[in-house]
Amino acid sequence: MDWLETARRAASLKAIEYVQNGYVVGLGSGSTVAVAANELAKRIREKNITVTVIPTSYQSELLAIEQGLRLAELNRNIKVDVAIDGADQVQAETLDMIKGGGGALAREKIVASAAEKLVIVVDERKLTDKLGRNQPVSLEILPFWFNATMEKIRRLRGKPAFREGRGKLGPVVSDNGNFIVDVDFGEIENPGLLNKDLKLIPGVVETGLFTGFGCYVCVGKRDGTVEVLERKE
């Protein structure tokens, strides 16, 4: 087991400590969350507790089913006790994030915004002092007249590119039936302002900029320890 696997598992174990009996848990998407889902299933069995899961993608739904986790009936739940998710990049000082590497950014942001606690699981490589450095911002955009949307993104000095699918030709399509576009903005001076400007573009469904969220970030370190960073709203 290399240090990365060790760091992810340690951070995941820390994250699931926030889960208590009777909780509704939002389950994010991505490789790190797959580790967390496995550890969550173990905790449920060992502690003999009841937990209901709201998945944010088909990937996390399949993971939940595979692990025997109880799925929530959406729209019967308007509160999430804890949302556990990963991130592509976290600004160490502000805990603003770039997410969306798994293409589920819109659903992830809906669940995160409904959560009493948002717990992010990352390894130390994901920390940065400036968002956007060597990391594009993922956007979910409507397929309708996408060229007009892309041009407006360029006016914000972004360089958009369709995310290409693996195992199929053409762009990646989200679980909502929209295109996923990765945009290079370079180093982002004001992530909150950029997020607002992008959301004002008709055709942009959601952005991978998660700014202003109160959250706990569990950072798995190379030496196997975990540092928890906290941002209050």
C-alpha positions in Angstrom: 0.0 0.0 0.0 1.6 3.3 -1.1 1.4 6.5 1.0 -1.6 7.8 -1.1 -3.8 4.9 -0.2 -2.8 5.2 3.4 -3.5 8.9 3.4 -7.0 8.5 1.8 -8.0 5.7 4.2 -6.8 7.7 7.2 -8.7 10.8 6.1 -11.8 8.7 5.3 -11.8 7.1 8.7 -11.6 10.6 10.3 -14.5 11.8 8.1 -16.9 9.0 9.1 -16.4 9.8 12.8 -18.9 12.6 12.1 -21.6 10.1 11.3 -23.9 9.1 14.1 -26.9 6.8 14.5 -30.0 7.9 12.6 -28.1 10.3 10.3 -28.9 11.1 6.7 -25.5 11.2 4.9 -24.8 12.8 1.6 -22.3 10.7 -0.4 -20.2 12.5 -2.9 -18.5 11.0 -6.0 -15.0 10.1 -7.0 -12.2 7.7 -6.0 -11.6 9.1 -2.5 -15.3 8.8 -1.7 -15.3 5.2 -2.8 -12.8 4.6 0.1 -15.1 6.6 2.5 -18.1 4.5 1.4 -16.3 1.3 2.2 -15.3 2.6 5.7 -18.8 3.9 6.3 -20.3 0.5 5.6 -17.8 -1.1 8.1 -18.7 1.5 10.8 -22.4 0.8 10.3 -21.9 -2.9 10.8 -19.5 -2.6 13.7 -21.5 0.0 15.6 -24.9 -1.5 14.6 -26.2 1.9 13.7 -28.8 3.0 11.2 -27.7 5.4 8.4 -29.5 6.6 5.3 -27.5 7.7 2.3 -28.2 10.2 -0.4 -25.9 9.5 -3.4 -24.8 12.4 -5.6 -24.2 10.3 -8.8 -24.9 6.9 -10.3 -21.4 6.0 -9.3 -22.0 6.7 -5.6 -25.4 5.1 -5.8 -23.9 1.9 -7.2 -21.2 2.1 -4.5 -23.9 2.4 -1.8 -25.8 -0.6 -3.2 -22.6 -2.6 -3.4 -21.8 -1.8 0.2 -25.4 -2.6 1.4 -26.1 1.0 2.4 -29.7 2.2 2.9 -30.7 4.7 0.2 -32.9 7.7 1.0 -36.0 8.5 -0.8 -35.2 11.8 -2.4 -37.7 14.6 -1.8 -38.8 12.9 1.4 -35.6 14.2 3.0 -34.9 18.0 3.0 -32.1 17.8 5.6 -28.7 16.1 5.4 -26.9 15.7 8.7 -23.4 15.1 7.1 -22.2 15.2 3.5 -19.0 13.4 2.8 -17.2 14.3 -0.4 -13.8 14.8 -2.0 -12.2 17.8 -3.8 -9.9 18.4 -6.7 -8.2 21.3 -5.0 -8.6 23.1 -1.7 -7.3 26.6 -0.9 -5.6 26.1 2.4 -6.4 29.6 3.9 -10.0 30.0 2.9 -11.1 26.3 2.3 -12.7 27.3 -0.9 -12.6 24.4 -3.3 -12.6 23.2 -6.9 -14.7 20.1 -7.4 -16.3 18.3 -10.3 -13.6 15.9 -11.4 -16.2 13.1 -11.2 -18.7 15.2 -13.3 -21.3 15.3 -10.5 -20.7 18.9 -9.4 -24.3 20.1 -9.6 -25.7 17.3 -7.5 -22.8 17.5 -5.1 -23.4 21.2 -4.6 -27.2 20.7 -4.0 -26.4 18.1 -1.3 -23.6 20.1 0.2 -25.8 23.2 0.5 -28.4 21.1 2.4 -26.0 19.6 4.8 -25.6 20.5 8.5 -22.0 19.5 8.2 -19.9 19.2 5.1 -16.8 17.0 5.5 -14.2 16.9 2.7 -11.7 14.1 2.3 -8.4 14.9 0.5 -4.8 13.9 0.6 -2.2 16.6 1.2 -1.5 17.0 -2.6 -4.9 18.7 -3.0 -4.0 21.7 -0.8 -2.9 24.9 -2.6 -2.4 28.6 -1.8 -4.2 29.6 -5.0 -7.1 27.9 -6.7 -6.8 27.3 -10.4 -3.1 26.6 -10.4 -2.6 23.6 -12.7 -6.3 22.8 -12.1 -9.2 23.6 -14.4 -12.7 24.5 -13.2 -15.4 22.1 -14.2 -18.7 23.4 -15.4 -22.0 21.7 -16.2 -23.6 23.3 -19.2 -26.7 22.8 -21.2 -26.2 21.1 -24.6 -28.6 23.7 -26.3 -26.5 26.2 -28.3 -23.4 25.3 -26.3 -21.2 27.5 -28.6 -22.9 30.6 -27.3 -22.3 29.5 -23.7 -18.6 28.7 -24.5 -18.1 32.1 -26.0 -19.4 33.8 -22.9 -17.0 31.7 -20.8 -14.1 32.9 -23.0 -15.1 36.5 -22.3 -14.3 35.8 -18.7 -10.8 34.8 -19.8 -11.5 31.2 -19.5 -10.3 28.5 -21.9 -13.1 25.9 -22.1 -12.7 22.4 -23.4 -15.2 19.6 -23.5 -14.2 16.7 -21.3 -13.7 13.7 -23.5 -15.3 10.4 -22.6 -13.4 7.2 -22.1 -14.7 4.1 -23.8 -17.0 6.3 -25.9 -16.6 9.0 -28.5 -17.6 12.6 -27.8 -18.0 14.7 -24.7 -18.7 13.5 -21.2 -22.4 13.8 -20.3 -23.5 14.3 -16.7 -26.1 12.2 -14.9 -28.4 15.2 -15.6 -27.9 14.9 -19.4 -25.7 18.0 -19.7 -22.1 18.5 -21.0 -19.1 18.7 -18.7 -16.6 21.4 -19.7 -13.2 21.9 -18.0 -12.1 25.6 -18.1 -8.6 26.8 -17.5 -8.7 30.2 -15.8 -5.1 30.1 -14.5 -4.7 31.2 -10.9 -8.0 32.6 -9.6 -7.7 35.8 -7.6 -11.4 35.9 -6.4 -13.1 32.5 -6.6 -16.4 33.7 -5.2 -16.7 36.5 -7.8 -15.8 34.1 -10.6 -18.4 31.7 -9.4 -21.1 34.4 -9.5 -20.1 35.6 -12.9 -20.2 32.1 -14.3 -23.6 31.4 -12.8 -25.0 34.5 -14.5 -24.2 33.0 -17.9 -27.4 31.4 -19.4 -26.6 27.8 -20.2 -24.2 27.3 -17.2 -26.1 24.9 -14.9 -23.5 24.8 -12.2 -19.8 25.4 -11.5 -17.2 23.4 -9.7 -16.2 26.4 -7.5 -17.4 25.7 -4.0 -16.9 28.9 -2.1 -18.1 30.1 1.3 -19.1 26.7 2.6 -18.7 26.0 6.2 -16.8 22.7 6.2 -14.3 20.4 7.8 -11.5 19.3 5.5 -9.8 16.0 6.6 -6.3 16.1 5.1 -4.5 12.7 4.9 -0.7 13.2 5.2 2.2 11.3 3.8 3.1 10.0 7.3 -0.4 8.6 7.8 -1.7 11.3 10.1 -4.7 13.4 9.5 -5.1 17.2 9.9 -8.6 18.6 10.2 -9.1 22.1 8.9 -12.3 24.0 9.8 -14.1 26.9 8.2 -17.1 28.4 9.8 -19.7 30.1 7.7 
